[in-house]
Amino acid sequence: MSENRELLQYLYAAFNKREIETVLSMMREDVKWANGMEGGFVHGRDAVREYWKNQFELVDPQLELLKFEIDGKGRSVVNVHQIVQDLNGNVLLDKTVKQIFTFENGLIKTFEIG
């Protein structure tokens, strides 16, 4: 499971640099991804790309991986320090959140917010 930790560290670094195509390449084509802004889920890489495009037009999120563990269902559970700023640099949100990843064949199958 350490390969999942390394993959997630790489994912968070790429996300923070807005290397979205790199992050999308770590997902299954049919990924199920939590929509943290509106609730529910988006489905598929194209939908995640569009979700992030819309999100980045409104806010500037930065994520720092704090803790990594595997739960009883084999999912990768990550505690993340999340800072969300508006486009003028004003902090809108500064908190720790739990993010849960399910992997299949080395790719992200599901992302949930705990």
N, C-alpha and C positions, 0 to 999 in steps of 0.2 A: 504493500500500500504506500510505501515511500515514494513510488513513482507518481502517485496521484498528488502527493504533497508538492513534489517538484513541479509538476504540471500546473498546479494551482498557483504556486509562487510566480511562475512564468506568466500565467494568465493575468494575475493582478497587476504585474509590472506592465504588461502589454496594454491592459485596459487603461491604466493611469497615463500612458503615453498616447492613448487613443489609436492604438494599432489594432483597429477593430477587425480587419480581415485576418490578422494573426489569431485573435481570440475566437473568431467564428470557425477557423480551421480546427479548433480543439473540440468542436461540437459535432454530434451526429447531425445529418441533414434534417432529421425530424425531431430535433431537440424540443423539449418542453421547458420554457424559460419563464420564471416568475416576473410579472410586471409590477415592479416596486412602486411605480407612480400611480397607477390606476387600479391595481388589484388584478387578480386572475393571472392568466398565463398567455404568452405568445407562443406560437408553434412554428418551428422551422427556422433555419438560419436567416432566410430573407426577412422574416418577421422580426427577428432579434436585431438585425441590421437596421431596419426601419424604426424600431423602438428606440434604439440608441441614438439614431440620427435626430429623432424628435426630442429626446431627452437632452442631448447636448446643445440644442437650440435654446433651451430654457435654463439649464443648470450645469455646473461643473463639479461632478462627484470625483472624489479621490478615496481609494480604499487601501488599507494596510492590514495585511494578514497578521493576526496576533496569536492565534492558537489553532492547531489542527488536530483533529481526532477522528476516529472511525466509530460510528455508532453500532448498535446491535443489529442493524439491518445492512451493514456493510457500506453505508453511505459516508462520504467525506464531509465532516462538519467543521466549518471554519468560523471562528470568531474574528470579526473584522471591525477595525476602527474606520468609521465612515464619516467623512466631512463633505458636506454638500454646500457649495457656494452658488450665489446667483452670478450672472455674467459680469457684474461689477465688483465681484470679490467679497460680497457680504455673506457671512456664514448663515446658512439657513438651518443646518442640521449638523450636529457633532455628537455622535453616539456610537456605541458598540452594538453590532448586529450579528446574528447567527445566520450563516448561509450554508445551504446543504446541497451537495452535489452527488448525483448518482452517475456512475461511469459504466459504460458497456464497450468492450473491445478497445479500451484506451481512449474513448471519446466521451464527452459529457452527454448524457442522455436526458437528465433532468436537473434543473436548478430551482431550489425552493428557498424562501426566506422563512427562517424559524421564529 
